[in-house]
Amino acid sequence: MKLKLDLHEVYNRSRDIDRVLRDVIDEAVAKKIKTVEIIPGKGSGQLKKRVLRFLEQKEIKALYHRVEKDGQNWGRLFVHFRFK
């Protein structure tokens, strides 16, 4: 199973971006979902950079295994989780 988060709806609302990112990460951990697809879109790349900075926070980084940038669609990221 995979979760998908499309940030097109909240791209211009700064507080909401962090909240929805945190919500999807928390949901993946709670439901033991192995992959979250995050779609910041192509645009200028600023939203993607913001998502990557969010994912690099120490308390967030401890929750997931790795981040994969889609080589064929640079407007999409995958966050992979590993559960025991």
N, CA and C atoms as a LAMMPS dump frame, in Angstrom:
ITEM: TIMESTEP
0
ITEM: NUMBER OF ATOMS
252
ITEM: BOX BOUNDS ff ff ff
-5.0000000000000000e+02 5.0000000000000000e+02
-5.0000000000000000e+02 5.0000000000000000e+02
-5.0000000000000000e+02 5.0000000000000000e+02
ITEM: ATOMS id mol type element x y z
1 1 1 N 0.837 -1.182 0
2 1 2 C 0 0 0
3 1 3 C 0.883 1.246 0
4 2 1 N 0.395 2.312 -0.615
5 2 2 C 1.156 3.548 -0.74
6 2 3 C 0.23 4.725 -0.462
7 3 1 N 0.766 5.743 0.214
8 3 2 C 0.039 7.004 0.401
9 3 3 C 0.527 8.004 -0.632
10 4 1 N -0.352 8.914 -1.021
11 4 2 C 0.003 9.927 -1.997
12 4 3 C -0.414 11.297 -1.462
13 5 1 N 0.502 12.25 -1.548
14 5 2 C 0.23 13.62 -1.11
15 5 3 C 0.558 14.575 -2.248
16 6 1 N -0.449 15.233 -2.76
17 6 2 C -0.276 16.223 -3.823
18 6 3 C -0.308 17.616 -3.18
19 7 1 N 0.782 18.333 -3.27
20 7 2 C 0.898 19.637 -2.606
21 7 3 C 0.384 20.799 -3.451
22 8 1 N -0.188 20.536 -4.603
23 8 2 C -0.716 21.614 -5.438
24 8 3 C -1.801 22.419 -4.714
25 9 1 N -2.542 21.769 -3.831
26 9 2 C -3.637 22.44 -3.117
27 9 3 C -3.132 23.46 -2.086
28 10 1 N -1.957 23.219 -1.5
29 10 2 C -1.491 24.049 -0.383
30 10 3 C -0.156 24.753 -0.664
31 11 1 N 0.277 24.763 -1.914
32 11 2 C 1.62 25.263 -2.226
33 11 3 C 1.872 26.695 -1.767
34 12 1 N 0.838 27.502 -1.648
35 12 2 C 1.04 28.906 -1.265
36 12 3 C 0.634 29.205 0.177
37 13 1 N 0.401 28.17 0.973
38 13 2 C 0.047 28.355 2.387
39 13 3 C 1.119 27.684 3.247
40 14 1 N 2.07 28.461 3.659
41 14 2 C 3.274 27.979 4.321
42 14 3 C 3.011 27.045 5.502
43 15 1 N 2.139 27.467 6.421
44 15 2 C 1.857 26.642 7.601
45 15 3 C 1.234 25.308 7.231
46 16 1 N 0.369 25.328 6.248
47 16 2 C -0.322 24.107 5.842
48 16 3 C 0.62 23.079 5.225
49 17 1 N 1.663 23.541 4.553
50 17 2 C 2.611 22.621 3.923
51 17 3 C 3.246 21.724 4.984
52 18 1 N 3.794 22.312 6.029
53 18 2 C 4.421 21.516 7.092
54 18 3 C 3.405 20.605 7.777
55 19 1 N 2.201 21.112 7.977
56 19 2 C 1.173 20.304 8.651
57 19 3 C 0.797 19.082 7.833
58 20 1 N 0.554 19.249 6.533
59 20 2 C 0.148 18.095 5.723
60 20 3 C 1.297 17.112 5.533
61 21 1 N 2.522 17.625 5.47
62 21 2 C 3.679 16.724 5.39
63 21 3 C 3.791 15.897 6.661
64 22 1 N 3.668 16.553 7.789
65 22 2 C 3.746 15.837 9.072
66 22 3 C 2.609 14.822 9.195
67 23 1 N 1.411 15.216 8.778
68 23 2 C 0.258 14.307 8.85
69 23 3 C 0.473 13.049 8.017
70 24 1 N 0.989 13.194 6.804
71 24 2 C 1.171 12.018 5.946
72 24 3 C 2.287 11.116 6.478
73 25 1 N 3.342 11.708 7.032
74 25 2 C 4.421 10.904 7.624
75 25 3 C 3.888 10.15 8.839
76 26 1 N 3.144 10.836 9.694
77 26 2 C 2.566 10.19 10.879
78 26 3 C 1.606 9.065 10.491
79 27 1 N 0.806 9.285 9.452
80 27 2 C -0.137 8.256 9.004
81 27 3 C 0.611 7.038 8.469
82 28 1 N 1.672 7.259 7.713
83 28 2 C 2.467 6.149 7.188
84 28 3 C 3.064 5.322 8.322
85 29 1 N 3.572 5.985 9.336
86 29 2 C 4.157 5.28 10.479
87 29 3 C 3.081 4.514 11.234
88 30 1 N 1.948 5.149 11.491
89 30 2 C 0.871 4.514 12.254
90 30 3 C 0.305 3.292 11.529
91 31 1 N 0.185 3.382 10.216
92 31 2 C -0.414 2.289 9.434
93 31 3 C 0.632 1.354 8.824
94 32 1 N 1.909 1.621 9.127
95 32 2 C 3.023 0.83 8.603
96 32 3 C 2.999 0.739 7.077
97 33 1 N 2.81 1.879 6.456
98 33 2 C 2.803 1.972 4.997
99 33 3 C 4.243 2.181 4.535
100 34 1 N 4.66 1.422 3.556
101 34 2 C 6.071 1.407 3.167
102 34 3 C 6.5 2.573 2.279
103 35 1 N 5.566 3.189 1.551
104 35 2 C 5.944 4.26 0.628
105 35 3 C 4.933 5.393 0.659
106 36 1 N 5.466 6.618 0.707
107 36 2 C 4.639 7.813 0.563
108 36 3 C 5.141 8.555 -0.679
109 37 1 N 4.224 8.829 -1.588
110 37 2 C 4.54 9.6 -2.782
111 37 3 C 4.142 11.052 -2.516
112 38 1 N 5.107 11.952 -2.639
113 38 2 C 4.845 13.375 -2.429
114 38 3 C 5.038 14.084 -3.764
115 39 1 N 4.033 14.86 -4.154
116 39 2 C 4.075 15.567 -5.428
117 39 3 C 4.122 17.074 -5.162
118 40 1 N 5.345 17.642 -5.144
119 40 2 C 5.448 19.093 -5.005
120 40 3 C 5.22 19.795 -6.35
121 41 1 N 5.304 19.052 -7.427
122 41 2 C 5.149 19.63 -8.758
123 41 3 C 6.475 20.134 -9.286
124 42 1 N 6.482 20.52 -10.533
125 42 2 C 7.73 20.952 -11.169
126 42 3 C 8.008 22.415 -10.88
127 43 1 N 7.215 23.305 -11.358
128 43 2 C 7.35 24.733 -11.049
129 43 3 C 8.776 25.223 -10.997
130 44 1 N 9.056 26.094 -10.033
131 44 2 C 10.395 26.68 -9.882
132 44 3 C 11.336 25.787 -9.079
133 45 1 N 10.791 24.785 -8.426
134 45 2 C 11.61 23.89 -7.614
135 45 3 C 11.672 24.289 -6.147
136 46 1 N 11.105 25.437 -5.801
137 46 2 C 11.176 25.914 -4.419
138 46 3 C 10.376 25.029 -3.464
139 47 1 N 9.212 24.553 -3.901
140 47 2 C 8.395 23.706 -3.044
141 47 3 C 9.083 22.365 -2.799
142 48 1 N 9.712 21.822 -3.826
143 48 2 C 10.451 20.562 -3.671
144 48 3 C 11.6 20.748 -2.673
145 49 1 N 12.299 21.87 -2.775
146 49 2 C 13.384 22.143 -1.831
147 49 3 C 12.85 22.242 -0.408
148 50 1 N 11.697 22.865 -0.261
149 50 2 C 11.093 22.986 1.068
150 50 3 C 10.731 21.614 1.634
151 51 1 N 10.171 20.748 0.785
152 51 2 C 9.82 19.386 1.214
153 51 3 C 11.082 18.64 1.643
154 52 1 N 12.138 18.751 0.872
155 52 2 C 13.387 18.068 1.218
156 52 3 C 13.965 18.604 2.526
157 53 1 N 13.874 19.922 2.758
158 53 2 C 14.337 20.49 4.038
159 53 3 C 13.496 19.949 5.192
160 54 1 N 12.18 19.844 4.982
161 54 2 C 11.299 19.287 6.008
162 54 3 C 11.727 17.855 6.334
163 55 1 N 11.975 17.061 5.306
164 55 2 C 12.347 15.663 5.506
165 55 3 C 13.715 15.505 6.164
166 56 1 N 14.57 16.51 6.068
167 56 2 C 15.902 16.454 6.666
168 56 3 C 15.914 16.808 8.153
169 57 1 N 14.795 17.282 8.687
170 57 2 C 14.742 17.59 10.113
171 57 3 C 15.015 16.314 10.912
172 58 1 N 15.785 16.448 11.956
173 58 2 C 16.242 15.297 12.731
174 58 3 C 15.092 14.4 13.194
175 59 1 N 14.03 14.993 13.732
176 59 2 C 12.926 14.185 14.268
177 59 3 C 12.102 13.522 13.166
178 60 1 N 12.09 14.111 11.984
179 60 2 C 11.379 13.516 10.848
180 60 3 C 12.235 12.426 10.213
181 61 1 N 13.511 12.726 10.035
182 61 2 C 14.431 11.778 9.401
183 61 3 C 14.502 10.453 10.161
184 62 1 N 14.295 10.501 11.456
185 62 2 C 14.338 9.287 12.274
186 62 3 C 13.156 8.36 11.985
187 63 1 N 12.131 8.874 11.322
188 63 2 C 10.919 8.085 11.094
189 63 3 C 10.942 7.279 9.799
190 64 1 N 11.754 7.67 8.834
191 64 2 C 11.745 6.982 7.544
192 64 3 C 13.113 6.395 7.219
193 65 1 N 13.129 5.551 6.197
194 65 2 C 14.361 4.872 5.794
195 65 3 C 15.163 5.689 4.773
196 66 1 N 14.491 6.114 3.673
197 66 2 C 15.203 6.877 2.649
198 66 3 C 14.225 7.662 1.782
199 67 1 N 14.769 8.663 1.076
200 67 2 C 14.003 9.477 0.131
201 67 3 C 14.547 9.189 -1.259
202 68 1 N 13.623 8.989 -2.192
203 68 2 C 14.003 8.728 -3.576
204 68 3 C 13.412 9.826 -4.468
205 69 1 N 14.259 10.442 -5.274
206 69 2 C 13.797 11.421 -6.249
207 69 3 C 13.485 10.646 -7.524
208 70 1 N 12.311 10.869 -8.075
209 70 2 C 11.896 10.17 -9.285
210 70 3 C 12.742 10.659 -10.461
211 71 1 N 13.483 9.766 -11.076
212 71 2 C 14.358 10.124 -12.184
213 71 3 C 13.629 10.494 -13.46
214 72 1 N 12.39 10.062 -13.592
215 72 2 C 11.635 10.343 -14.81
216 72 3 C 10.664 11.507 -14.636
217 73 1 N 10.349 11.854 -13.395
218 73 2 C 9.433 12.957 -13.116
219 73 3 C 9.998 13.728 -11.931
220 74 1 N 10.745 14.799 -12.191
221 74 2 C 11.418 15.498 -11.096
222 74 3 C 10.465 16.296 -10.217
223 75 1 N 9.174 16.233 -10.481
224 75 2 C 8.176 16.872 -9.627
225 75 3 C 7.568 15.898 -8.639
226 76 1 N 8.273 14.791 -8.378
227 76 2 C 7.724 13.76 -7.493
228 76 3 C 8.847 13.15 -6.648
229 77 1 N 8.534 12.887 -5.385
230 77 2 C 9.457 12.245 -4.442
231 77 3 C 8.781 11.029 -3.825
232 78 1 N 9.579 10.055 -3.451
233 78 2 C 9.077 8.905 -2.711
234 78 3 C 9.814 8.831 -1.379
235 79 1 N 9.065 8.663 -0.316
236 79 2 C 9.655 8.483 1.008
237 79 3 C 9.397 7.025 1.379
238 80 1 N 10.473 6.286 1.62
239 80 2 C 10.377 4.851 1.911
240 80 3 C 10.569 4.614 3.417
241 81 1 N 9.751 3.719 3.933
242 81 2 C 9.801 3.36 5.354
243 81 3 C 10.198 1.898 5.472
244 82 1 N 10.822 1.567 6.573
245 82 2 C 11.171 0.189 6.865
246 82 3 C 10.68 -0.125 8.277
247 83 1 N 9.86 -1.137 8.389
248 83 2 C 9.301 -1.518 9.681
249 83 3 C 9.765 -2.918 10.036
250 84 1 N 9.942 -3.145 11.318
251 84 2 C 10.381 -4.474 11.787
252 84 3 C 9.206 -5.306 12.192
